[in-house]
Amino acid sequence: MPRPEIESWLRKRFFPHIWCPGCGHGVILHALLRALVSCGKKKEETVIASGIGCSSRMPGYIDACTVHTTHGRSLAFATGIKLANPSLTVVDVMGDGDCSAIGGNHFIHACRRNIDITAIVMNNNIYGMTGGQASPTTPPGSKATTAPYGVVDPPFDICKLAVGAGATYVARTTIANPVMCEKYIKTAIEHKGFSVVEIVSSCHTQYGRRNKRRTPVDNLNYLKAASVPLAKAKEMSEEELLGKITVGEFVKVDKPEYTEMYDKVIEAAGGKSHE
């Protein structure tokens, strides 16, 4: 039976959802709701932001303060909201293309600022909603509508990008491990600073049917088999890691948070801080 405290966070009037049956995004939605409840968050003090894409429909199903913005720009909106009211819990849900292509510049600068926002990047290796085009995370050799003979572009490693840009909490897991999804999202929400949780999802409709993973079960089995814990990955060669998904927490450090530093600047200039 559904837990009432989790069910209360759903806007049931918008169900059934628009995701394809078996889409991994539903696993992430449930993990996020469980994490928010576990953290003791209040709906009226929680903001869920998104851009455009399959993943970005998620705020429509969550009964909190939600904002559905433009493609790739959700972190800019989320940053404005957090600066206006730093006491809010702000979570930004994004797809891999939404985050690392048109939104790439916003992403790296949010990491650099270390603003207290949790970014959940749902990486299904494809532009699912707009027709199956290759994204910046599509694996080499994979087929897409824009790469019918296979992708040749080297992909982004979103976690390495986040670490390099300065995010202070970075983790990765897959939809094949819902418990780990919830754990990392909870840790990210509680962390003071910019947090990135990449969750490798699946799109059997646009990616799977072109790449020998036609069903949801095919994708789950692949994700389970391909996942390698971070500690084990450190002992493996680059050749051994080809086609593997390294899962774990890549960084968790404490550094000055942006809104707190901004308040100090305002006070020094003779203005009034949020406190």
C-alpha positions in Angstrom: 0.0 0.0 0.0 1.2 3.6 -0.7 2.5 5.4 2.3 0.1 8.3 3.0 2.9 10.8 3.8 4.4 10.2 0.4 1.1 10.0 -1.4 0.2 13.5 0.0 3.1 15.0 -2.1 1.4 13.9 -5.3 -1.0 16.0 -7.5 -3.3 13.1 -8.3 -5.4 15.2 -10.6 -2.6 15.1 -13.1 -2.5 11.3 -13.2 -2.1 9.1 -15.2 1.3 10.5 -16.0 2.6 11.0 -19.5 5.7 8.8 -19.2 5.9 5.7 -21.3 5.1 2.5 -19.3 8.3 1.3 -17.8 10.1 4.6 -18.0 12.8 5.0 -15.3 11.7 8.5 -14.4 8.9 7.1 -12.2 11.5 5.4 -10.0 13.3 8.7 -9.6 10.1 10.5 -8.7 9.3 8.0 -6.0 12.9 8.2 -4.6 12.7 12.0 -4.5 9.4 12.0 -2.6 10.7 9.4 -0.1 13.8 11.5 0.4 11.8 14.7 1.0 9.6 12.9 3.5 12.6 11.4 5.2 14.2 14.8 5.5 11.1 16.1 7.1 10.6 18.8 4.5 7.4 20.8 4.2 5.6 21.2 0.8 5.2 25.0 1.3 9.0 25.4 1.9 10.1 23.2 -1.0 10.6 24.3 -4.6 11.0 21.8 -7.5 12.2 23.4 -10.7 12.7 21.9 -14.2 13.3 22.8 -17.8 11.9 21.0 -20.8 11.9 17.3 -21.5 10.5 14.0 -20.3 12.2 14.5 -16.9 11.0 18.0 -16.7 7.4 17.0 -16.4 8.1 15.7 -12.9 7.2 19.0 -11.0 3.7 18.8 -12.4 3.1 15.7 -10.4 4.6 17.0 -7.1 2.4 19.0 -4.7 4.9 21.6 -3.7 6.1 25.0 -4.9 6.9 24.1 -8.5 8.2 25.9 -11.6 8.4 24.5 -15.1 10.8 26.8 -17.0 12.5 26.9 -20.4 14.9 24.4 -21.9 18.3 24.3 -20.2 17.5 27.4 -18.0 16.0 25.9 -14.9 19.1 26.4 -12.8 19.0 30.1 -13.6 15.4 30.2 -12.3 16.3 28.0 -9.3 19.3 30.3 -8.5 17.0 33.4 -8.4 14.5 31.6 -6.2 17.3 30.5 -3.8 18.8 34.0 -3.6 15.4 35.6 -3.0 14.6 33.2 -0.1 17.6 31.1 1.0 15.5 29.3 3.6 13.7 27.3 0.9 14.7 23.8 -0.1 15.3 24.0 -3.9 15.6 20.9 -6.0 16.2 21.1 -9.8 15.3 18.0 -11.9 16.9 17.8 -15.4 17.6 15.5 -18.2 21.0 14.8 -19.6 20.5 17.0 -22.7 18.7 19.7 -20.7 21.6 19.8 -18.2 24.7 19.3 -20.3 23.8 20.7 -23.7 21.8 23.9 -23.9 22.0 24.2 -20.1 25.7 23.3 -19.8 26.8 26.9 -19.0 24.2 27.3 -16.2 25.2 23.9 -14.8 29.0 24.6 -14.5 28.4 28.0 -13.0 25.9 26.7 -10.4 28.6 24.2 -9.5 31.2 27.0 -9.3 29.1 29.2 -7.1 28.3 26.3 -4.7 24.8 27.6 -4.2 22.6 25.4 -1.9 20.6 23.7 -4.7 20.2 20.0 -5.4 20.4 19.1 -9.0 19.0 15.7 -10.0 20.2 14.8 -13.5 18.2 12.0 -15.1 20.5 10.6 -17.7 18.8 8.3 -20.2 21.5 9.0 -22.9 19.0 10.4 -25.4 16.6 13.3 -26.1 13.5 11.2 -25.4 10.7 13.7 -25.7 11.8 15.5 -28.9 12.5 12.5 -31.1 15.4 10.4 -30.1 18.3 12.7 -31.0 21.8 12.0 -29.7 22.6 13.9 -26.5 26.0 14.9 -25.0 25.9 11.6 -22.9 25.0 9.2 -25.7 27.6 6.4 -25.7 29.9 6.2 -28.8 28.5 3.7 -31.3 24.9 4.1 -30.1 22.3 4.8 -32.7 19.9 7.8 -32.6 17.7 9.6 -35.0 20.6 12.1 -35.6 23.2 9.3 -35.7 21.6 6.4 -37.6 25.0 4.7 -38.2 26.2 5.3 -34.6 27.4 8.3 -32.5 31.1 9.3 -32.9 31.1 12.2 -30.5 32.8 11.5 -27.1 30.3 11.8 -24.3 30.4 14.0 -21.2 30.9 12.4 -17.8 28.5 14.5 -15.9 29.9 13.7 -12.5 33.5 14.5 -13.6 32.2 17.7 -15.1 30.4 18.6 -11.8 33.5 17.8 -9.7 35.8 19.8 -12.0 33.4 22.8 -11.9 33.3 22.9 -8.1 30.1 21.1 -6.9 30.6 20.0 -3.2 28.5 16.9 -3.3 28.5 14.6 -6.4 27.1 11.1 -6.6 25.8 8.7 -9.3 23.6 5.6 -9.2 21.0 4.0 -11.5 17.3 3.3 -11.5 18.2 -0.3 -10.9 19.0 0.6 -7.3 16.0 2.7 -6.0 17.3 2.5 -2.4 20.6 4.1 -3.4 18.7 6.8 -5.4 16.8 7.8 -2.3 19.9 7.7 -0.1 21.9 10.0 -2.4 19.1 12.4 -3.0 18.5 12.6 0.8 22.2 13.3 1.4 22.2 15.9 -1.4 19.2 17.8 0.1 20.8 17.8 3.5 24.2 18.9 2.2 24.9 22.7 2.4 26.1 23.6 -1.0 25.5 22.7 -4.7 24.8 18.9 -4.9 24.6 16.8 -8.1 23.0 13.4 -8.2 23.2 11.8 -11.6 20.8 8.9 -11.9 21.3 6.8 -15.0 17.7 6.1 -16.2 16.4 4.4 -19.4 14.4 5.3 -22.5 13.4 2.0 -24.1 11.1 3.9 -26.5 13.7 6.2 -28.2 17.1 4.7 -27.1 16.4 1.1 -26.3 14.6 0.1 -29.5 17.5 1.3 -31.6 20.2 -0.2 -29.4 19.1 -3.8 -28.5 17.4 -2.8 -25.2 13.8 -2.7 -26.3 12.0 -3.4 -23.0 12.2 -1.9 -19.5 13.5 -5.2 -18.2 16.2 -5.3 -20.8 17.3 -1.9 -19.6 17.2 -2.8 -15.9 19.3 -5.9 -16.5 21.8 -3.9 -18.4 22.1 -1.2 -15.7 22.6 -3.9 -13.0 25.2 -5.7 -15.0 27.1 -2.5 -16.1 27.2 -0.9 -12.6 30.6 -0.9 -10.8 31.1 0.5 -7.3 33.5 3.4 -7.1 36.0 1.5 -4.9 36.2 -1.3 -7.4 36.4 1.1 -10.4 39.5 2.7 -8.9 41.3 -0.7 -9.3 40.2 -1.2 -12.9 41.9 0.0 -16.0 40.3 2.4 -18.6 39.8 -0.5 -20.9 38.1 -2.5 -18.2 35.8 0.4 -17.5 34.6 0.8 -21.0 30.8 0.5 -21.1 30.6 0.4 -17.3 28.8 2.8 -15.1 30.7 3.9 -12.0 28.4 4.4 -9.1 29.0 5.9 -5.7 29.8 9.3 -4.0 32.6 11.1 -5.8 32.9 14.1 -3.6 31.5 15.5 -0.4 33.2 18.5 1.0 32.3 21.6 3.0 32.9 25.0 1.4 31.4 28.4 1.9 27.8 28.5 0.4 26.9 31.2 -2.1 23.8 32.8 -0.5 25.6 33.1 2.8 28.6 34.8 1.2 26.2 37.0 -0.8 24.5 38.1 2.5 27.9 39.1 3.8 28.6 41.3 0.8 25.2 43.0 1.2 25.9 43.7 4.9 29.3 45.0 4.1 27.7 47.4 1.6 25.3 48.7 4.2 22.3 46.7 3.1 20.1 44.2 4.8 20.7 40.5 4.7 18.1 37.7 4.6 18.5 37.0 8.4 
